[in-house]
């Protein structure tokens, strides 16, 4: 064999080896492309599109469903994957969560900061490792005036916060709230309430920022930006904010909660919609909750003009529209505009409700409705894409876990307690001081009645304290007795401390 022949054979062999190596590189590249939705360097839209292309119909529908592992509300035991003690049941999760899940309500129930963080970590790990696509769950919490959870810092009620007329303070309050919520493993707060409270009979005035559209807009915007932070992406110290209740919820007929809000288009637009428009355009808020009521005969959960024409097309909202709890089934049993929950699910999805909370009752029929041609998969895809986007902008696909020790450290820390005290002091509003009754003086008053349910003259110099809540540390109407912080004091404790210091 001559030198030229040997050279040619070596050259050809080199080409073959190089080709083989290139083929291997290409195969690795293709393999990496399969998980493009997990590539944090890619734009969110590309990651969503890649993931959507891999999902089955059942997996898509699962993303627009919620769950609430609350045995008092979830009557179908087959949908439970948490036991009576709050312990995760992997064998049940295998049946309930096999296709994934959109959101879970209030994982904080009966769990302290460390315990909640451990629970959310465990569930996220299970979703990542035991489901086909590993799509994380988004957890939401109630945060009207602080995280409504065991040991969470409780700030003054919403109406009191508004009375400060201090957007900077409100921003600080909800930045602190977001830090506590996110540290425990949740990514969304169902607040602020942007209803205009214009009928004192309504009974929910304390949840609002008052009756003035401008004040509600500015305080609401400060709350939204405090929760979400400055970036288009929601970092690990912030959460998605959900503006509610959209719309015309605060001045119902007869003052009855959930009753119709029938006002002219001008009044609705210039007053009731203004706070929502502000947080959508200036926030921008990433979530909106539809209201229970109807406007001009159309329930909000079925109002495509409200949720699509105005919210999305006119204002440019890009986020997720969530149902209020049981709001879709209310189309049948409260508003009577549909005959079945199946029809209600179809109507709500078409109107623009992206996810059903707190758990699937109407949307569970959507798999079959798509197969039957009653619902277009393209309409379903719009809602699914929005839900997936919310999980991507919160970083859940990249790092869904939290540090339980940090959760314990952050929750109700001394800085947050001092902030709550500062907010409480600024919120105090003295409307009248008849006969200079304030400041209270132990030398002037022998008996002080707290709660004013009834007054019975005490004996000696001890204050007479009566009423069912005199010894309870209340955190507002929406605390559900869940703010179990040692820093909280009851009226009873406060009055006794005042007398002791005198």
Secondary structure as GFF3:
##gff-version 3
##sequence-region A 1 502
A	DSSP	alpha_helix	3	34	.	.	.	ID=ss1
A	DSSP	three_ten_helix	36	38	.	.	.	ID=ss2
A	DSSP	alpha_helix	44	52	.	.	.	ID=ss3
A	DSSP	alpha_helix	57	63	.	.	.	ID=ss4
A	DSSP	beta_strand	66	67	.	.	.	ID=ss5
A	DSSP	three_ten_helix	77	79	.	.	.	ID=ss6
A	DSSP	alpha_helix	90	96	.	.	.	ID=ss7
A	DSSP	beta_strand	103	105	.	.	.	ID=ss8
A	DSSP	alpha_helix	113	130	.	.	.	ID=ss9
A	DSSP	beta_strand	138	141	.	.	.	ID=ss10
A	DSSP	alpha_helix	158	162	.	.	.	ID=ss11
A	DSSP	alpha_helix	167	183	.	.	.	ID=ss12
A	DSSP	beta_strand	188	189	.	.	.	ID=ss13
A	DSSP	three_ten_helix	200	202	.	.	.	ID=ss14
A	DSSP	three_ten_helix	205	207	.	.	.	ID=ss15
A	DSSP	alpha_helix	213	228	.	.	.	ID=ss16
A	DSSP	beta_strand	240	246	.	.	.	ID=ss17
A	DSSP	three_ten_helix	253	255	.	.	.	ID=ss18
A	DSSP	alpha_helix	265	267	.	.	.	ID=ss19
A	DSSP	pi_helix	268	272	.	.	.	ID=ss20
A	DSSP	alpha_helix	274	282	.	.	.	ID=ss21
A	DSSP	beta_strand	287	290	.	.	.	ID=ss22
A	DSSP	beta_strand	294	295	.	.	.	ID=ss23
A	DSSP	beta_strand	298	299	.	.	.	ID=ss24
A	DSSP	three_ten_helix	300	302	.	.	.	ID=ss25
A	DSSP	alpha_helix	304	304	.	.	.	ID=ss26
A	DSSP	pi_helix	305	314	.	.	.	ID=ss27
A	DSSP	beta_strand	320	322	.	.	.	ID=ss28
A	DSSP	alpha_helix	330	333	.	.	.	ID=ss29
A	DSSP	alpha_helix	341	351	.	.	.	ID=ss30
A	DSSP	three_ten_helix	363	365	.	.	.	ID=ss31
A	DSSP	alpha_helix	366	371	.	.	.	ID=ss32
A	DSSP	alpha_helix	377	393	.	.	.	ID=ss33
A	DSSP	alpha_helix	404	410	.	.	.	ID=ss34
A	DSSP	alpha_helix	414	427	.	.	.	ID=ss35
A	DSSP	three_ten_helix	434	436	.	.	.	ID=ss36
A	DSSP	three_ten_helix	477	479	.	.	.	ID=ss37
A	DSSP	alpha_helix	491	501	.	.	.	ID=ss38
###
